[in-house]
Amino acid sequence: MRSYKSYNRRSGWKASLFFLLTALLLLFLLEGKSFFLREQNLTEEVKQETVPSAQPEIIKTEDPKGVLEVHFLDVGHGDSTLILCGEYAMMIDCGDIAQGENLRSYLLEQDVTELDYLVLTHPDKDHIGGAPAVLTKFPVGQVFQSDYKKGSEEEAYLQQTLARKQISAVLPEVGAEYQLGEAWFTILGPVRRYEESNDCSIALLLHFGANTFLFTGDAEKEAEMDMVENSEKPGLSLQADVYQVGHHGSKSSSKKKFLSAVSPEFAVISCDYRGDKGNPDAKVLERLSEAGVKVFRTDEQGSVTAVSDGKQITWSCEPSESFAAGGDGEK
């Protein structure tokens, strides 16, 4: 009897161990399968986030049916340009924070209800300050933004606004092209990383039929020379009918070699000669004059509008004749 009872105890212990191991094995297999599925789903999610969406083919209309309007807005010492092409709208920079309400009012006056693109060339406050007011009022399709970080209050406020609106701003690649109705634009800069925020400005060439408009933000000599060198590559030409003068006409931009590559017929300077920046600089004005460029200035003429039919460009006012430099003009 003793031997029988001992045998049953051993058998019961083995049976319990067998069932326990079987349960653990099943649990392990189930958990492993669940973990694999979770990993698979996570991988798929990451792939969806990191695979870039293909850009639609750009339609480069040689003989547009409509018109292109380029509004160089008077925002004091700063930059802001509104571009309208049919029902499509784009804005490049937004002046400083004091200009926010003015920009909103101007957009409404132009019957703009949304922006297809907002380009914030670089993080200087006189270029991004008014952006939160615009982003809060108007839906925006894509936001292009320099990846240079200055750590300013204006920059922090902009990032908070973008996060609140759930908008992801990106730095477009040089050579990328984007459609704007019958117009399109090509990204020309920044060509590479720079130490100075101005050189990190997003630069682009706007095309409409045979007419072109060049915007370079506050790009200075180093960035300008890189764009000149790059312009020898197909599709990256700097030649433009209209050049928005870099860095508000500062002596740090619009170097002779760069102006020669652009070879503009018209130039627009967004500046405030009454400010303490000394812009536009006398030497820049001299270079423009020597090249026979017709100059428009927001500090003297207020907001200036150019209208293109794809062949010719007409203006809302006559070119400036003063060539008065900002500050003392001695820089």
C-alpha positions as CSV (number, residue, x, y, z in Angstrom):
1,M,0.0,0.0,0.0
2,R,2.8,2.3,0.8
3,S,4.4,1.7,-2.5
4,Y,1.1,2.3,-4.4
5,K,0.5,5.6,-2.6
6,S,4.1,6.7,-3.3
7,Y,3.6,5.9,-7.0
8,N,0.4,8.0,-7.2
9,R,2.1,11.0,-5.6
10,R,4.9,10.9,-8.1
11,S,2.4,10.4,-11.0
12,G,0.3,13.4,-9.8
13,W,3.4,15.6,-9.5
14,K,4.5,14.7,-13.0
15,A,1.0,15.3,-14.4
16,S,0.8,18.7,-12.8
17,L,4.2,19.6,-14.1
18,F,3.2,18.5,-17.6
19,F,0.0,20.6,-17.6
20,L,2.0,23.6,-16.2
21,L,4.6,23.4,-18.9
22,T,2.0,22.9,-21.6
23,A,0.1,26.0,-20.4
24,L,3.3,28.1,-20.3
25,L,4.2,26.9,-23.8
26,L,0.8,27.9,-25.1
27,L,1.0,31.2,-23.4
28,F,4.5,31.8,-24.9
29,L,3.3,30.9,-28.4
30,L,0.2,33.2,-28.1
31,E,2.3,36.1,-26.7
32,G,4.9,35.6,-29.3
33,K,2.4,35.8,-32.1
34,S,0.8,38.9,-30.5
35,F,4.3,40.5,-30.2
36,F,5.1,39.6,-33.8
37,L,1.8,41.2,-35.0
38,R,2.5,44.3,-32.9
39,E,6.0,44.6,-34.3
40,Q,4.7,44.0,-37.8
41,N,2.1,46.8,-37.4
42,L,4.6,49.2,-35.9
43,T,7.0,48.5,-38.8
44,E,4.2,49.2,-41.3
45,E,3.3,52.5,-39.4
46,V,7.0,53.6,-39.5
47,K,7.2,52.8,-43.2
48,Q,4.0,54.8,-43.9
49,E,5.6,57.8,-42.1
50,T,9.0,57.6,-43.7
51,V,8.2,56.8,-47.3
52,P,8.0,60.1,-49.1
53,S,4.9,60.8,-51.2
54,A,5.5,61.1,-54.9
55,Q,5.2,64.6,-56.3
56,P,2.6,64.9,-59.0
57,E,3.9,65.6,-62.5
58,I,4.4,69.4,-63.0
59,I,2.4,70.9,-65.8
60,K,4.6,73.6,-67.3
61,T,2.1,75.7,-69.3
62,E,3.9,77.7,-72.0
63,D,0.8,79.8,-73.0
64,P,-1.3,80.3,-69.8
65,K,-4.9,81.3,-70.1
66,G,-5.1,83.3,-66.9
67,V,-2.8,85.8,-65.1
68,L,-0.3,85.7,-62.2
69,E,-0.4,88.3,-59.6
70,V,2.6,88.9,-57.3
71,H,1.9,91.3,-54.4
72,F,5.1,92.6,-52.7
73,L,3.6,93.8,-49.5
74,D,4.7,96.8,-47.5
75,V,5.6,95.4,-44.1
76,G,8.3,97.9,-43.1
77,H,11.7,96.3,-42.5
78,G,10.7,92.7,-43.4
79,D,9.4,90.5,-46.2
80,S,6.0,89.3,-47.2
81,T,4.8,88.4,-50.7
82,L,1.4,87.1,-51.8
83,I,1.2,85.2,-55.1
84,L,-2.2,84.5,-56.7
85,C,-2.7,82.3,-59.8
86,G,-6.4,81.7,-60.5
87,E,-7.9,80.2,-57.4
88,Y,-4.6,79.2,-56.0
89,A,-2.6,81.3,-53.5
90,M,0.8,81.2,-52.0
91,M,2.6,83.4,-49.4
92,I,6.4,83.9,-49.0
93,D,7.2,85.2,-45.5
94,C,5.0,87.2,-43.2
95,G,6.9,90.2,-41.8
96,D,7.2,90.7,-38.1
97,I,4.5,90.0,-35.4
98,A,3.0,93.5,-35.7
99,Q,2.1,92.7,-39.3
100,G,-0.1,89.7,-38.5
101,E,-3.5,91.5,-38.5
102,N,-2.6,93.6,-41.5
103,L,-1.7,90.4,-43.5
104,R,-5.0,88.7,-42.5
105,S,-6.9,91.8,-43.7
106,Y,-5.0,92.0,-46.9
107,L,-5.7,88.3,-47.7
108,L,-9.4,88.7,-47.0
109,E,-9.4,91.8,-49.3
110,Q,-8.0,89.6,-52.1
111,D,-10.7,87.0,-51.5
112,V,-8.2,84.5,-50.2
113,T,-9.8,81.8,-48.1
114,E,-6.9,79.4,-47.9
115,L,-3.2,79.2,-48.9
116,D,-1.8,76.3,-51.0
117,Y,1.7,77.1,-49.8
118,L,3.3,79.1,-47.0
119,V,7.1,79.5,-47.5
120,L,9.0,80.8,-44.4
121,T,12.4,81.4,-45.8
122,H,14.4,81.5,-42.5
123,P,13.7,82.1,-38.8
124,D,14.4,85.9,-38.6
125,K,11.5,87.6,-36.8
126,D,10.9,90.0,-39.7
127,H,10.1,87.0,-41.8
128,I,8.2,84.7,-39.5
129,G,6.7,87.0,-36.9
130,G,3.3,87.4,-38.6
131,A,3.0,83.7,-39.6
132,P,1.0,82.5,-36.6
133,A,-1.7,85.1,-37.3
134,V,-2.0,83.8,-40.9
135,L,-1.9,80.2,-39.9
136,T,-4.6,80.7,-37.3
137,K,-7.0,82.3,-39.7
138,F,-6.3,80.5,-43.0
139,P,-6.0,76.7,-43.8
140,V,-2.6,76.0,-45.4
141,G,-1.8,73.1,-47.7
142,Q,1.9,72.9,-47.3
143,V,4.4,74.8,-45.1
144,F,8.0,75.1,-46.2
145,Q,10.4,76.2,-43.5
146,S,14.2,76.5,-43.1
147,D,15.6,73.9,-40.6
148,Y,17.9,76.5,-39.0
149,K,17.0,77.1,-35.4
150,K,17.6,80.4,-33.6
151,G,15.7,79.7,-30.4
152,S,13.8,83.0,-30.4
153,E,10.4,83.7,-28.9
154,E,8.9,84.2,-32.4
155,E,10.3,80.9,-33.5
156,A,8.8,79.1,-30.4
157,Y,5.4,80.8,-31.0
158,L,5.4,79.7,-34.6
159,Q,6.2,76.1,-33.7
160,Q,3.5,76.1,-31.1
161,T,1.0,77.3,-33.7
162,L,2.1,74.7,-36.2
163,A,1.7,72.0,-33.6
164,R,-1.7,73.3,-32.6
165,K,-2.9,73.3,-36.2
166,Q,-1.3,69.8,-36.7
167,I,0.9,71.1,-39.6
168,S,4.2,69.5,-40.3
169,A,6.6,72.1,-41.9
170,V,9.3,70.7,-44.1
171,L,12.5,71.9,-45.8
172,P,12.1,71.3,-49.6
173,E,15.0,69.8,-51.5
174,V,16.9,71.8,-54.1
175,G,15.5,71.0,-57.5
176,A,12.0,70.1,-56.3
177,E,9.2,71.6,-58.3
178,Y,5.7,72.5,-57.1
179,Q,2.5,73.4,-59.0
180,L,0.5,76.6,-58.3
181,G,-2.3,76.6,-60.8
182,E,-0.8,77.4,-64.2
183,A,2.4,78.6,-62.5
184,W,5.0,76.4,-60.8
185,F,8.1,77.1,-58.8
186,T,11.5,75.4,-58.4
187,I,13.5,75.3,-55.1
188,L,17.0,76.7,-55.6
189,G,18.3,77.0,-52.0
190,P,19.7,76.5,-49.5
191,V,22.2,74.4,-51.4
192,R,23.8,73.1,-48.2
193,R,24.0,73.8,-44.5
194,Y,25.4,77.1,-43.4
195,E,26.5,78.7,-40.1
196,E,24.4,81.8,-40.6
197,S,20.6,81.8,-40.6
198,N,20.4,84.2,-43.6
199,D,22.3,81.8,-45.8
200,C,19.9,79.0,-44.9
201,S,17.1,80.9,-46.5
202,I,14.8,79.0,-48.8
203,A,15.3,80.4,-52.4
204,L,12.9,79.7,-55.2
205,L,12.2,80.6,-58.8
206,L,8.5,81.2,-59.8
207,H,7.6,80.4,-63.4
208,F,4.5,81.6,-65.3
209,G,4.6,81.1,-69.1
210,A,7.8,82.9,-70.2
211,N,8.1,85.1,-67.1
212,T,10.1,84.3,-63.9
213,F,10.3,85.8,-60.4
214,L,13.3,85.1,-58.1
215,F,13.0,85.1,-54.2
216,T,16.1,84.4,-52.1
217,G,15.0,85.6,-48.6
218,D,18.0,87.0,-46.8
219,A,20.6,84.8,-48.6
220,E,24.0,86.5,-48.5
221,K,27.3,86.1,-50.5
222,E,28.2,82.5,-49.5
223,A,24.7,81.2,-50.4
224,E,24.5,83.3,-53.5
225,M,27.8,82.0,-54.9
226,D,26.7,78.4,-54.2
227,M,23.4,79.1,-56.2
228,V,25.5,80.6,-59.0
229,E,27.6,77.5,-59.2
230,N,24.5,75.3,-59.0
231,S,22.8,77.3,-61.7
232,E,24.9,75.5,-64.3
233,K,22.9,72.3,-63.6
234,P,19.7,71.7,-65.7
235,G,16.6,73.2,-64.2
236,L,18.4,75.4,-61.6
237,S,18.9,78.6,-63.6
238,L,18.8,81.8,-61.7
239,Q,17.7,84.0,-64.6
240,A,14.6,86.0,-63.7
241,D,12.6,88.9,-65.1
242,V,11.9,90.0,-61.5
243,Y,14.3,89.8,-58.6
244,Q,13.1,90.4,-55.0
245,V,16.4,92.0,-53.8
246,G,18.0,89.8,-51.2
247,H,18.2,90.8,-47.5
248,H,16.2,94.0,-48.1
249,G,18.9,95.6,-50.2
250,S,21.7,94.9,-47.7
251,K,25.3,95.2,-48.8
252,S,25.7,91.5,-47.7
253,S,23.6,90.4,-50.7
254,S,23.1,91.0,-54.4
255,K,26.8,90.6,-55.3
256,K,27.8,91.5,-58.9
257,K,28.4,87.9,-59.9
258,F,25.0,86.9,-58.6
259,L,23.2,89.8,-60.2
260,S,24.9,88.9,-63.5
261,A,23.5,85.4,-63.2
262,V,20.0,86.6,-62.4
263,S,20.1,89.4,-65.1
264,P,16.8,90.9,-64.0
265,E,14.8,93.5,-65.8
266,F,13.0,94.5,-62.6
267,A,13.8,94.4,-58.9
268,V,11.7,95.0,-55.8
269,I,13.2,96.0,-52.5
270,S,11.2,95.3,-49.4
271,C,12.7,97.7,-46.8
272,D,12.4,100.6,-44.5
273,Y,15.0,103.3,-45.2
274,R,13.9,105.1,-42.0
275,G,15.0,102.1,-39.9
276,D,18.4,101.5,-38.3
277,K,19.5,98.8,-40.7
278,G,20.8,101.2,-43.4
279,N,18.9,99.4,-46.1
280,P,18.8,99.6,-49.0
281,D,22.6,100.0,-49.2
282,A,24.0,102.6,-51.6
283,K,26.4,100.1,-53.2
284,V,23.5,97.7,-54.0
285,L,21.5,100.5,-55.5
286,E,24.5,101.4,-57.6
287,R,24.9,97.9,-58.9
288,L,21.2,97.7,-59.8
289,S,21.5,101.1,-61.6
290,E,24.6,100.1,-63.5
291,A,22.8,96.9,-64.7
292,G,19.9,99.0,-66.0
293,V,17.4,97.3,-63.6
294,K,14.1,99.1,-62.9
295,V,13.7,99.3,-59.2
296,F,10.5,99.3,-57.0
297,R,10.6,100.0,-53.3
298,T,8.0,99.3,-50.6
299,D,9.5,102.0,-48.4
300,E,8.7,104.7,-50.9
301,Q,5.8,103.2,-52.9
302,G,4.0,101.1,-50.4
303,S,2.8,97.6,-51.6
304,V,3.7,96.9,-55.2
305,T,1.9,94.5,-57.5
306,A,3.2,92.8,-60.6
307,V,0.7,91.1,-63.0
308,S,2.0,88.7,-65.7
309,D,0.1,87.2,-68.6
310,G,2.9,84.8,-69.2
311,K,4.6,87.1,-71.7
312,Q,4.6,90.6,-70.3
313,I,4.7,92.0,-66.8
314,T,2.7,95.2,-65.8
315,W,3.1,97.0,-62.5
316,S,0.8,98.9,-60.2
317,C,3.1,101.9,-60.2
318,E,6.1,103.4,-62.0
319,P,9.7,102.4,-60.9
320,S,11.4,104.5,-58.3
321,E,13.6,107.2,-59.4
322,S,15.2,108.3,-56.1
323,F,17.9,105.7,-55.5
324,A,18.1,107.0,-52.0
325,A,20.0,104.8,-49.6
326,G,18.8,103.8,-46.2
327,G,20.5,105.3,-43.1
328,D,23.3,107.6,-44.1
329,G,24.0,105.8,-47.3
330,E,27.7,105.6,-46.6
331,K,27.9,101.8,-46.0
